[in-house]
Amino acid sequence: MAAVSIQEPIEVVALSRVFDLPRLFETEGVPVRILRPSEVVDPALIEAAVAWLPEDGAFDAYPNLRMVSSIAAGVDSILSCPSLRPQIVVTRIRDSRQADLMAGFAAWQVVWHHRRMGDYLANQSRRLWERSFRPAAPETVKVGVLGYGLMGRRCAEAIAAMGFRVVVARNSAVAADETVPAGIEIISGREAVSIVAGQADILVNVLPLTETTRDLLNRDFFRLMPKGAVLIQMGRGEHMIEADLLEALDSGHLSGASVDVFRQEPPPEDHPFWLHPRIVVTPHKASDTTPAEVMRQIAENFIALREGRVPPGIVDRTAGY
């Protein structure tokens, strides 16, 4: 990745109601100095912020704020913050290495459900050598992927490389000069998500969170999915109505699910997903970007903005990503 050149460190205020961001992110070797609000001497000099789940009034104290960066790909909590002024540019992290991690995680979850790996773990605890299960040939299994940004593309490519039939839902149509990898079918348009859900034996969600996708994974949506299908939820917690997933699993309409993101994180100890026999729970760890890369991209985006260029990680606030 390109090096960032700057003479004076960029002072960035860290705004989060859940994390002490300066402790999470290293700045050694990167021209960024992260400050807690209490460490800011003159708020009027602050032009950049890094945020994750900011307080409602988080941005009010900084009258000359020009850019707010997320610490990840998601920006919904920033865009919905009441104190985010229209002129403030919002950026997010785009990391091809993180996309590779996401793809590996998605591929692992697909294999887990396709090969019924949970049964082998249960059999191990019983010292049972059981070999009778034969999975369907991958080419007969259709895996749907909701979303075809950087993360979605890598997930679709990794799953297709294992021999599964992959069908992708995205908003935009395939461009005339666009190359679609072998084994991947793209369905575009407003109904694409529903069409893909109706076809997929295993459905992977990596959509961004927007007003259109909020609460998308609900009772009606699950009823669109084929009986016995599996959901792999790797998008945002607010995509899914959790009680509706429980209903779909307990009724037998869906056969299993993997859930990496929740509306409340961590979920409470009495959350029904923890001990559900058909749900794999992971703690929002489908992928990670290194702290150094987050800081590098914050510097890169701010330098571009200050020089009058479009920051490479800029978010379309109308689209929500």
Number of C-alpha atoms within 10 A of each C-alpha: 7 7 10 14 11 13 6 9 13 19 18 27 27 24 24 16 14 10 14 12 20 17 8 9 16 18 18 10 9 21 20 19 18 24 19 14 15 7 10 15 10 9 16 12 14 21 20 25 24 26 25 22 18 21 17 15 11 21 23 14 14 18 13 15 23 18 23 30 30 23 22 17 20 19 26 20 16 24 20 13 16 15 16 19 14 9 9 15 22 26 29 24 25 19 20 13 13 21 22 19 19 23 23 18 18 28 20 14 21 22 15 15 23 18 15 15 13 14 13 16 12 11 13 12 8 9 10 11 9 10 7 6 9 9 11 10 10 16 14 11 17 19 27 31 30 27 23 20 15 16 22 24 21 21 27 29 18 21 25 22 16 13 15 21 21 27 24 26 26 22 15 13 11 13 8 6 6 8 8 13 12 11 17 21 15 18 20 17 12 12 12 20 24 16 19 26 27 19 17 24 22 27 26 28 21 24 24 23 22 19 12 11 15 17 18 19 19 18 18 11 17 24 14 15 23 16 15 14 23 27 27 23 24 24 23 24 20 19 26 23 17 20 13 16 23 20 15 20 22 14 10 13 18 24 19 24 26 22 23 18 23 22 13 9 10 11 14 10 8 8 11 13 21 14 11 15 11 18 21 19 17 14 12 17 12 19 18 15 18 14 13 15 19 24 25 21 26 30 27 20 26 26 18 13 17 13 9 9 11 14 23 16 21 19 19 11 14 8 11 16 21
